[in-house]
Amino acid sequence: MSPETRFHATEPPLPQPMSTEVAASIRIPWSSLLSREELIEHVRRHPRMCWHVPGSNSYLVAGPWRNRPEIAEVFETRGERHRRALWYALLGNAAAPYGAVLVDPTEYRAATRFYREVGVDLLEEVLALRTTALPGPSVELTLRIVPACSREVENLLTIDRSAFPWLWRNSREEFEEYLGTPGVALWVAVEGGETVGYVGITQLSGWAHIDRLAVRADMQGRGYGSQLLSWAMRKLHEAGARYAQLSTQESNERSRSLYSRFGFKQTRGSYKLYGMFVQSGLG
Protein backbone atom coordinates (compact mmCIF):
# COMPACT_ATOMS: atom_id res chain seq x y z
CA MET A 1 0.00 0.00 0.00
CA SER A 2 1.58 3.28 -1.07
CA PRO A 3 1.83 6.34 1.21
CA GLU A 4 -0.49 8.22 -1.15
CA THR A 5 -3.38 5.80 -0.58
CA ARG A 6 -6.53 7.41 0.82
CA PHE A 7 -7.76 5.56 3.89
CA HIS A 8 -11.41 4.93 4.55
CA ALA A 9 -13.37 2.63 6.82
CA THR A 10 -16.57 1.64 5.05
CA GLU A 11 -17.96 -1.45 6.79
CA PRO A 12 -20.27 -0.85 9.76
CA PRO A 13 -19.98 -0.36 12.64
CA LEU A 14 -17.68 2.56 11.90
CA PRO A 15 -15.02 3.55 14.45
CA GLN A 16 -15.59 6.76 16.37
CA PRO A 17 -13.17 9.01 18.25
CA MET A 18 -12.91 7.76 21.82
CA SER A 19 -14.40 10.03 24.48
CA THR A 20 -13.30 10.20 28.10
CA GLU A 21 -16.62 8.53 28.99
CA VAL A 22 -15.80 5.58 26.75
CA ALA A 23 -12.25 5.46 28.16
CA ALA A 24 -13.74 5.28 31.66
CA SER A 25 -15.98 2.31 30.79
CA ILE A 26 -14.11 0.27 28.15
CA ARG A 27 -12.63 -3.05 29.28
CA ILE A 28 -8.83 -2.75 29.58
CA PRO A 29 -6.75 -5.94 29.79
CA TRP A 30 -4.14 -6.32 32.52
CA SER A 31 -1.40 -6.20 29.86
CA SER A 32 -2.37 -2.71 28.67
CA LEU A 33 0.37 -0.09 28.57
CA LEU A 34 -1.96 2.46 30.17
CA SER A 35 -3.90 2.36 33.42
CA ARG A 36 -7.54 3.48 33.45
CA GLU A 37 -6.56 6.91 34.75
CA GLU A 38 -3.75 7.25 32.21
CA LEU A 39 -6.06 6.28 29.35
CA ILE A 40 -8.69 8.84 30.37
CA GLU A 41 -6.08 11.59 30.57
CA HIS A 42 -4.52 10.53 27.25
CA VAL A 43 -7.90 10.60 25.49
CA ARG A 44 -8.61 14.01 26.99
CA ARG A 45 -5.34 15.36 25.54
CA HIS A 46 -5.41 13.50 22.20
CA PRO A 47 -9.03 12.65 21.33
CA ARG A 48 -8.47 12.32 17.56
CA MET A 49 -5.67 9.80 18.09
CA CYS A 50 -7.83 7.34 20.05
CA TRP A 51 -10.64 5.40 18.36
CA HIS A 52 -13.15 2.74 19.34
CA VAL A 53 -15.87 0.70 17.67
CA PRO A 54 -19.28 1.32 19.33
CA GLY A 55 -20.93 -1.80 20.71
CA SER A 56 -17.63 -3.64 21.02
CA ASN A 57 -14.50 -3.63 23.13
CA SER A 58 -12.32 -2.85 20.11
CA TYR A 59 -10.13 0.23 20.28
CA LEU A 60 -6.92 1.85 19.10
CA VAL A 61 -4.75 4.16 21.18
CA ALA A 62 -2.14 6.37 19.53
CA GLY A 63 -0.33 9.54 20.51
CA PRO A 64 2.10 12.11 19.15
CA TRP A 65 5.61 10.72 18.80
CA ARG A 66 8.16 12.79 20.74
CA ASN A 67 5.76 15.73 21.01
CA ARG A 68 5.19 15.87 17.25
CA PRO A 69 1.46 15.87 16.42
CA GLU A 70 2.23 15.26 12.73
CA ILE A 71 3.65 11.83 13.65
CA ALA A 72 1.24 9.39 15.30
CA GLU A 73 2.50 6.37 17.23
CA VAL A 74 0.12 3.46 17.78
CA PHE A 75 0.59 2.10 21.29
CA GLU A 76 -1.96 -0.69 21.23
CA THR A 77 -5.08 -2.05 19.57
CA ARG A 78 -7.69 -4.44 20.90
CA GLY A 79 -10.09 -6.47 18.76
CA GLU A 80 -8.71 -8.40 15.80
CA ARG A 81 -11.99 -8.14 13.90
CA HIS A 82 -11.94 -4.33 13.83
CA ARG A 83 -8.21 -3.62 13.68
CA ARG A 84 -8.26 -2.69 9.99
CA ALA A 85 -11.20 -0.28 10.40
CA LEU A 86 -9.53 1.34 13.41
CA TRP A 87 -6.27 1.73 11.49
CA TYR A 88 -8.04 3.33 8.54
CA ALA A 89 -9.94 5.66 10.88
CA LEU A 90 -6.68 6.92 12.36
CA LEU A 91 -4.99 7.46 9.01
CA GLY A 92 -8.10 8.90 7.41
CA ASN A 93 -8.58 11.55 10.07
CA ALA A 94 -8.86 14.69 7.91
CA ALA A 95 -8.55 16.90 10.99
CA ALA A 96 -4.97 15.73 11.56
CA PRO A 97 -3.18 14.49 8.41
CA TYR A 98 -0.04 12.68 9.48
CA GLY A 99 3.33 12.68 7.78
CA ALA A 100 4.11 9.30 9.30
CA VAL A 101 2.52 6.70 11.54
CA LEU A 102 4.71 4.56 13.80
CA VAL A 103 3.83 1.37 15.65
CA ASP A 104 5.16 0.46 19.09
CA PRO A 105 7.43 -2.63 18.79
CA THR A 106 5.29 -4.67 21.19
CA GLU A 107 2.13 -3.81 19.25
CA TYR A 108 3.89 -4.64 15.96
CA ARG A 109 4.95 -8.06 17.22
CA ALA A 110 1.39 -8.75 18.40
CA ALA A 111 -0.06 -8.17 14.90
CA THR A 112 2.91 -8.42 12.53
CA ARG A 113 0.98 -9.92 9.63
CA PHE A 114 -1.65 -7.18 9.71
CA TYR A 115 0.86 -4.35 9.84
CA ARG A 116 2.85 -5.78 6.98
CA GLU A 117 -0.34 -5.98 4.92
CA VAL A 118 -1.11 -2.27 5.43
CA GLY A 119 2.43 -1.15 4.59
CA VAL A 120 4.13 -0.86 7.97
CA ASP A 121 7.77 -1.88 7.80
CA LEU A 122 11.06 -1.47 9.62
CA LEU A 123 12.07 2.18 9.25
CA GLU A 124 15.17 2.22 11.41
CA GLU A 125 17.16 0.30 13.99
CA VAL A 126 18.28 2.47 16.89
CA LEU A 127 21.52 1.32 18.49
CA ALA A 128 22.32 1.77 22.17
CA LEU A 129 26.03 2.46 22.70
CA ARG A 130 28.06 2.56 25.91
CA THR A 131 31.57 3.38 27.09
CA THR A 132 33.42 3.19 30.39
CA ALA A 133 36.44 4.96 28.86
CA LEU A 134 35.76 8.33 30.45
CA PRO A 135 36.83 11.07 29.89
CA GLY A 136 37.78 9.69 26.46
CA PRO A 137 40.27 11.03 23.91
CA SER A 138 41.52 14.57 24.41
CA VAL A 139 40.42 17.01 21.69
CA GLU A 140 41.49 20.63 21.33
CA LEU A 141 38.51 22.85 22.10
CA THR A 142 38.00 25.90 19.89
CA LEU A 143 34.26 26.19 20.47
CA ARG A 144 32.73 28.23 23.25
CA ILE A 145 30.19 25.99 24.99
CA VAL A 146 27.57 27.67 27.17
CA PRO A 147 24.29 26.61 28.83
CA ALA A 148 21.23 26.83 26.59
CA CYS A 149 18.16 28.77 27.69
CA SER A 150 14.54 28.88 26.60
CA ARG A 151 15.24 31.96 24.44
CA GLU A 152 17.45 29.84 22.20
CA VAL A 153 14.80 27.32 21.12
CA GLU A 154 14.56 28.91 17.67
CA ASN A 155 18.31 28.40 17.14
CA LEU A 156 18.00 24.80 18.31
CA LEU A 157 15.15 24.17 15.87
CA THR A 158 17.24 25.61 13.02
CA ILE A 159 20.13 23.29 13.88
CA ASP A 160 17.80 20.29 14.08
CA ARG A 161 16.19 20.98 10.69
CA SER A 162 19.66 21.17 9.22
CA ALA A 163 21.32 18.25 11.01
CA PHE A 164 18.64 15.54 11.08
CA PRO A 165 16.27 13.82 8.63
CA TRP A 166 12.61 14.87 8.96
CA LEU A 167 11.65 11.94 11.19
CA TRP A 168 14.32 12.65 13.80
CA ARG A 169 13.91 16.39 14.25
CA ASN A 170 12.81 17.76 17.60
CA SER A 171 9.71 19.89 17.93
CA ARG A 172 9.52 23.16 19.86
CA GLU A 173 7.50 21.35 22.53
CA GLU A 174 10.17 18.64 22.81
CA PHE A 175 12.91 21.20 23.38
CA GLU A 176 10.85 23.19 25.88
CA GLU A 177 9.94 20.03 27.79
CA TYR A 178 13.57 18.91 27.76
CA LEU A 179 14.85 22.27 29.02
CA GLY A 180 12.38 22.06 31.90
CA THR A 181 13.23 18.50 32.94
CA PRO A 182 15.13 18.09 36.24
CA GLY A 183 18.49 16.33 35.92
CA VAL A 184 19.19 17.28 32.32
CA ALA A 185 21.39 19.99 30.84
CA LEU A 186 21.51 21.40 27.33
CA TRP A 187 24.58 23.23 26.08
CA VAL A 188 25.10 25.17 22.86
CA ALA A 189 28.37 25.52 20.95
CA VAL A 190 29.27 28.95 19.62
CA GLU A 191 31.88 29.84 16.99
CA GLY A 192 32.44 33.44 15.91
CA GLY A 193 29.17 34.55 17.46
CA GLU A 194 27.14 31.83 15.67
CA THR A 195 25.46 28.85 17.30
CA VAL A 196 26.83 25.86 15.38
CA GLY A 197 25.64 22.91 17.48
CA TYR A 198 24.41 21.62 20.81
CA VAL A 199 24.66 18.67 23.18
CA GLY A 200 22.17 17.48 25.80
CA ILE A 201 23.15 15.29 28.76
CA THR A 202 21.47 13.51 31.68
CA GLN A 203 23.36 12.35 34.75
CA LEU A 204 22.20 10.36 37.75
CA SER A 205 24.88 9.33 40.21
CA GLY A 206 27.51 7.30 38.32
CA TRP A 207 25.30 6.85 35.26
CA ALA A 208 25.19 9.34 32.40
CA HIS A 209 23.45 9.60 29.05
CA ILE A 210 24.35 11.85 26.14
CA ASP A 211 20.81 12.49 24.97
CA ARG A 212 21.46 14.34 21.74
CA LEU A 213 24.36 15.84 19.82
CA ALA A 214 23.94 17.95 16.68
CA VAL A 215 26.06 20.15 14.45
CA ARG A 216 24.59 22.42 11.79
CA ALA A 217 24.94 20.87 8.34
CA ASP A 218 27.00 23.74 6.92
CA MET A 219 29.40 23.43 9.87
CA GLN A 220 29.93 19.68 9.67
CA GLY A 221 33.28 18.24 8.68
CA ARG A 222 35.25 20.71 10.83
CA GLY A 223 35.65 18.54 13.92
CA TYR A 224 32.90 20.28 15.91
CA GLY A 225 31.13 17.02 16.65
CA SER A 226 34.34 15.60 18.14
CA GLN A 227 34.78 18.72 20.24
CA LEU A 228 31.22 18.57 21.59
CA LEU A 229 31.48 14.86 22.39
CA SER A 230 34.89 15.23 24.04
CA TRP A 231 33.65 18.19 26.09
CA ALA A 232 30.52 16.30 27.21
CA MET A 233 32.45 13.15 28.19
CA ARG A 234 34.99 15.17 30.19
CA LYS A 235 32.23 17.09 31.96
CA LEU A 236 30.47 13.86 32.88
CA HIS A 237 33.72 12.33 34.10
CA GLU A 238 34.44 15.37 36.30
CA ALA A 239 30.93 15.07 37.76
CA GLY A 240 31.60 11.47 38.80
CA ALA A 241 30.11 9.41 35.98
CA ARG A 242 31.64 5.94 35.66
CA TYR A 243 30.13 5.23 32.25
CA ALA A 244 28.10 6.96 29.55
CA GLN A 245 25.49 5.78 27.09
CA LEU A 246 23.89 7.25 23.98
CA SER A 247 21.89 6.07 20.99
CA THR A 248 22.10 6.58 17.25
CA GLN A 249 20.46 5.26 14.12
CA GLU A 250 22.08 2.18 12.60
CA SER A 251 22.04 3.96 9.22
CA ASN A 252 23.90 7.03 10.54
CA GLU A 253 27.39 5.95 9.58
CA ARG A 254 29.01 9.31 10.36
CA SER A 255 27.74 9.31 13.95
CA ARG A 256 28.59 5.65 14.47
CA SER A 257 32.14 6.29 13.29
CA LEU A 258 32.50 9.26 15.66
CA TYR A 259 31.21 7.33 18.66
CA SER A 260 33.40 4.33 17.85
CA ARG A 261 36.51 6.54 17.89
CA PHE A 262 35.55 7.63 21.40
CA GLY A 263 35.21 4.06 22.69
CA PHE A 264 31.45 3.55 22.46
CA LYS A 265 30.30 -0.02 21.77
CA GLN A 266 26.86 -1.49 21.22
CA THR A 267 25.06 -2.62 24.37
CA ARG A 268 21.62 -3.77 25.46
CA GLY A 269 18.74 -1.41 24.79
CA SER A 270 18.82 -1.23 20.99
CA TYR A 271 15.36 -1.24 19.39
CA LYS A 272 13.60 -1.29 16.05
CA LEU A 273 11.37 1.51 14.78
CA TYR A 274 8.38 0.32 12.74
CA GLY A 275 6.11 2.56 10.71
CA MET A 276 5.23 4.07 7.36
CA PHE A 277 5.40 7.49 5.75
CA VAL A 278 1.95 8.71 4.83
CA GLN A 279 3.19 11.72 2.85
CA SER A 280 5.94 11.21 0.31
CA GLY A 281 9.31 12.92 0.47
CA LEU A 282 9.55 13.08 4.26
CA GLY A 283 12.08 10.33 4.88
C-alpha positions as CSV (number, residue, x, y, z in Angstrom):
1,M,0.0,0.0,0.0
2,S,1.6,3.3,-1.1
3,P,1.8,6.3,1.2
4,E,-0.5,8.2,-1.2
5,T,-3.4,5.8,-0.6
6,R,-6.5,7.4,0.8
7,F,-7.8,5.6,3.9
8,H,-11.4,4.9,4.6
9,A,-13.4,2.6,6.8
10,T,-16.6,1.6,5.1
11,E,-18.0,-1.4,6.8
12,P,-20.3,-0.8,9.8
13,P,-20.0,-0.4,12.6
14,L,-17.7,2.6,11.9
15,P,-15.0,3.5,14.4
16,Q,-15.6,6.8,16.4
17,P,-13.2,9.0,18.3
18,M,-12.9,7.8,21.8
19,S,-14.4,10.0,24.5
20,T,-13.3,10.2,28.1
21,E,-16.6,8.5,29.0
22,V,-15.8,5.6,26.8
23,A,-12.3,5.5,28.2
24,A,-13.7,5.3,31.7
25,S,-16.0,2.3,30.8
26,I,-14.1,0.3,28.2
27,R,-12.6,-3.1,29.3
28,I,-8.8,-2.7,29.6
29,P,-6.8,-5.9,29.8
30,W,-4.1,-6.3,32.5
31,S,-1.4,-6.2,29.9
32,S,-2.4,-2.7,28.7
33,L,0.4,-0.1,28.6
34,L,-2.0,2.5,30.2
35,S,-3.9,2.4,33.4
36,R,-7.5,3.5,33.5
37,E,-6.6,6.9,34.8
38,E,-3.7,7.3,32.2
39,L,-6.1,6.3,29.3
40,I,-8.7,8.8,30.4
41,E,-6.1,11.6,30.6
42,H,-4.5,10.5,27.3
43,V,-7.9,10.6,25.5
44,R,-8.6,14.0,27.0
45,R,-5.3,15.4,25.5
46,H,-5.4,13.5,22.2
47,P,-9.0,12.7,21.3
48,R,-8.5,12.3,17.6
49,M,-5.7,9.8,18.1
50,C,-7.8,7.3,20.0
51,W,-10.6,5.4,18.4
52,H,-13.1,2.7,19.3
53,V,-15.9,0.7,17.7
54,P,-19.3,1.3,19.3
55,G,-20.9,-1.8,20.7
56,S,-17.6,-3.6,21.0
57,N,-14.5,-3.6,23.1
58,S,-12.3,-2.9,20.1
59,Y,-10.1,0.2,20.3
60,L,-6.9,1.9,19.1
61,V,-4.7,4.2,21.2
62,A,-2.1,6.4,19.5
63,G,-0.3,9.5,20.5
64,P,2.1,12.1,19.2
65,W,5.6,10.7,18.8
66,R,8.2,12.8,20.7
67,N,5.8,15.7,21.0
68,R,5.2,15.9,17.2
69,P,1.5,15.9,16.4
70,E,2.2,15.3,12.7
71,I,3.6,11.8,13.6
72,A,1.2,9.4,15.3
73,E,2.5,6.4,17.2
74,V,0.1,3.5,17.8
75,F,0.6,2.1,21.3
76,E,-2.0,-0.7,21.2
77,T,-5.1,-2.1,19.6
78,R,-7.7,-4.4,20.9
79,G,-10.1,-6.5,18.8
80,E,-8.7,-8.4,15.8
81,R,-12.0,-8.1,13.9
82,H,-11.9,-4.3,13.8
83,R,-8.2,-3.6,13.7
84,R,-8.3,-2.7,10.0
85,A,-11.2,-0.3,10.4
86,L,-9.5,1.3,13.4
87,W,-6.3,1.7,11.5
88,Y,-8.0,3.3,8.5
89,A,-9.9,5.7,10.9
90,L,-6.7,6.9,12.4
91,L,-5.0,7.5,9.0
92,G,-8.1,8.9,7.4
93,N,-8.6,11.6,10.1
94,A,-8.9,14.7,7.9
95,A,-8.5,16.9,11.0
96,A,-5.0,15.7,11.6
97,P,-3.2,14.5,8.4
98,Y,0.0,12.7,9.5
99,G,3.3,12.7,7.8
100,A,4.1,9.3,9.3
101,V,2.5,6.7,11.5
102,L,4.7,4.6,13.8
103,V,3.8,1.4,15.7
104,D,5.2,0.5,19.1
105,P,7.4,-2.6,18.8
106,T,5.3,-4.7,21.2
107,E,2.1,-3.8,19.3
108,Y,3.9,-4.6,16.0
109,R,4.9,-8.1,17.2
110,A,1.4,-8.7,18.4
111,A,-0.1,-8.2,14.9
112,T,2.9,-8.4,12.5
113,R,1.0,-9.9,9.6
114,F,-1.7,-7.2,9.7
115,Y,0.9,-4.3,9.8
116,R,2.8,-5.8,7.0
117,E,-0.3,-6.0,4.9
118,V,-1.1,-2.3,5.4
119,G,2.4,-1.2,4.6
120,V,4.1,-0.9,8.0
121,D,7.8,-1.9,7.8
122,L,11.1,-1.5,9.6
123,L,12.1,2.2,9.3
124,E,15.2,2.2,11.4
125,E,17.2,0.3,14.0
126,V,18.3,2.5,16.9
127,L,21.5,1.3,18.5
128,A,22.3,1.8,22.2
129,L,26.0,2.5,22.7
130,R,28.1,2.6,25.9
131,T,31.6,3.4,27.1
132,T,33.4,3.2,30.4
133,A,36.4,5.0,28.9
134,L,35.8,8.3,30.5
135,P,36.8,11.1,29.9
136,G,37.8,9.7,26.5
137,P,40.3,11.0,23.9
138,S,41.5,14.6,24.4
139,V,40.4,17.0,21.7
140,E,41.5,20.6,21.3
141,L,38.5,22.8,22.1
142,T,38.0,25.9,19.9
143,L,34.3,26.2,20.5
144,R,32.7,28.2,23.2
145,I,30.2,26.0,25.0
146,V,27.6,27.7,27.2
147,P,24.3,26.6,28.8
148,A,21.2,26.8,26.6
149,C,18.2,28.8,27.7
150,S,14.5,28.9,26.6
151,R,15.2,32.0,24.4
152,E,17.4,29.8,22.2
153,V,14.8,27.3,21.1
154,E,14.6,28.9,17.7
155,N,18.3,28.4,17.1
156,L,18.0,24.8,18.3
157,L,15.2,24.2,15.9
158,T,17.2,25.6,13.0
159,I,20.1,23.3,13.9
160,D,17.8,20.3,14.1
161,R,16.2,21.0,10.7
162,S,19.7,21.2,9.2
163,A,21.3,18.3,11.0
164,F,18.6,15.5,11.1
165,P,16.3,13.8,8.6
166,W,12.6,14.9,9.0
167,L,11.7,11.9,11.2
168,W,14.3,12.6,13.8
169,R,13.9,16.4,14.3
170,N,12.8,17.8,17.6
171,S,9.7,19.9,17.9
172,R,9.5,23.2,19.9
173,E,7.5,21.4,22.5
174,E,10.2,18.6,22.8
175,F,12.9,21.2,23.4
176,E,10.8,23.2,25.9
177,E,9.9,20.0,27.8
178,Y,13.6,18.9,27.8
179,L,14.8,22.3,29.0
180,G,12.4,22.1,31.9
181,T,13.2,18.5,32.9
182,P,15.1,18.1,36.2
183,G,18.5,16.3,35.9
184,V,19.2,17.3,32.3
185,A,21.4,20.0,30.8
186,L,21.5,21.4,27.3
187,W,24.6,23.2,26.1
188,V,25.1,25.2,22.9
189,A,28.4,25.5,21.0
190,V,29.3,28.9,19.6
191,E,31.9,29.8,17.0
192,G,32.4,33.4,15.9
193,G,29.2,34.5,17.5
194,E,27.1,31.8,15.7
195,T,25.5,28.9,17.3
196,V,26.8,25.9,15.4
197,G,25.6,22.9,17.5
198,Y,24.4,21.6,20.8
199,V,24.7,18.7,23.2
200,G,22.2,17.5,25.8
201,I,23.1,15.3,28.8
202,T,21.5,13.5,31.7
203,Q,23.4,12.4,34.7
204,L,22.2,10.4,37.7
205,S,24.9,9.3,40.2
206,G,27.5,7.3,38.3
207,W,25.3,6.8,35.3
208,A,25.2,9.3,32.4
209,H,23.5,9.6,29.0
210,I,24.3,11.9,26.1
211,D,20.8,12.5,25.0
212,R,21.5,14.3,21.7
213,L,24.4,15.8,19.8
214,A,23.9,17.9,16.7
215,V,26.1,20.1,14.4
216,R,24.6,22.4,11.8
217,A,24.9,20.9,8.3
218,D,27.0,23.7,6.9
219,M,29.4,23.4,9.9
220,Q,29.9,19.7,9.7
221,G,33.3,18.2,8.7
222,R,35.2,20.7,10.8
223,G,35.7,18.5,13.9
224,Y,32.9,20.3,15.9
225,G,31.1,17.0,16.7
226,S,34.3,15.6,18.1
227,Q,34.8,18.7,20.2
228,L,31.2,18.6,21.6
229,L,31.5,14.9,22.4
230,S,34.9,15.2,24.0
231,W,33.7,18.2,26.1
232,A,30.5,16.3,27.2
233,M,32.5,13.2,28.2
234,R,35.0,15.2,30.2
235,K,32.2,17.1,32.0
236,L,30.5,13.9,32.9
237,H,33.7,12.3,34.1
238,E,34.4,15.4,36.3
239,A,30.9,15.1,37.8
240,G,31.6,11.5,38.8
241,A,30.1,9.4,36.0
242,R,31.6,5.9,35.7
243,Y,30.1,5.2,32.3
244,A,28.1,7.0,29.6
245,Q,25.5,5.8,27.1
246,L,23.9,7.2,24.0
247,S,21.9,6.1,21.0
248,T,22.1,6.6,17.3
249,Q,20.5,5.3,14.1
250,E,22.1,2.2,12.6
251,S,22.0,4.0,9.2
252,N,23.9,7.0,10.5
253,E,27.4,5.9,9.6
254,R,29.0,9.3,10.4
255,S,27.7,9.3,13.9
256,R,28.6,5.6,14.5
257,S,32.1,6.3,13.3
258,L,32.5,9.3,15.7
259,Y,31.2,7.3,18.7
260,S,33.4,4.3,17.8
261,R,36.5,6.5,17.9
262,F,35.6,7.6,21.4
263,G,35.2,4.1,22.7
264,F,31.4,3.5,22.5
265,K,30.3,0.0,21.8
266,Q,26.9,-1.5,21.2
267,T,25.1,-2.6,24.4
268,R,21.6,-3.8,25.5
269,G,18.7,-1.4,24.8
270,S,18.8,-1.2,21.0
271,Y,15.4,-1.2,19.4
272,K,13.6,-1.3,16.0
273,L,11.4,1.5,14.8
274,Y,8.4,0.3,12.7
275,G,6.1,2.6,10.7
276,M,5.2,4.1,7.4
277,F,5.4,7.5,5.8
278,V,1.9,8.7,4.8
279,Q,3.2,11.7,2.9
280,S,5.9,11.2,0.3
281,G,9.3,12.9,0.5
282,L,9.6,13.1,4.3
283,G,12.1,10.3,4.9
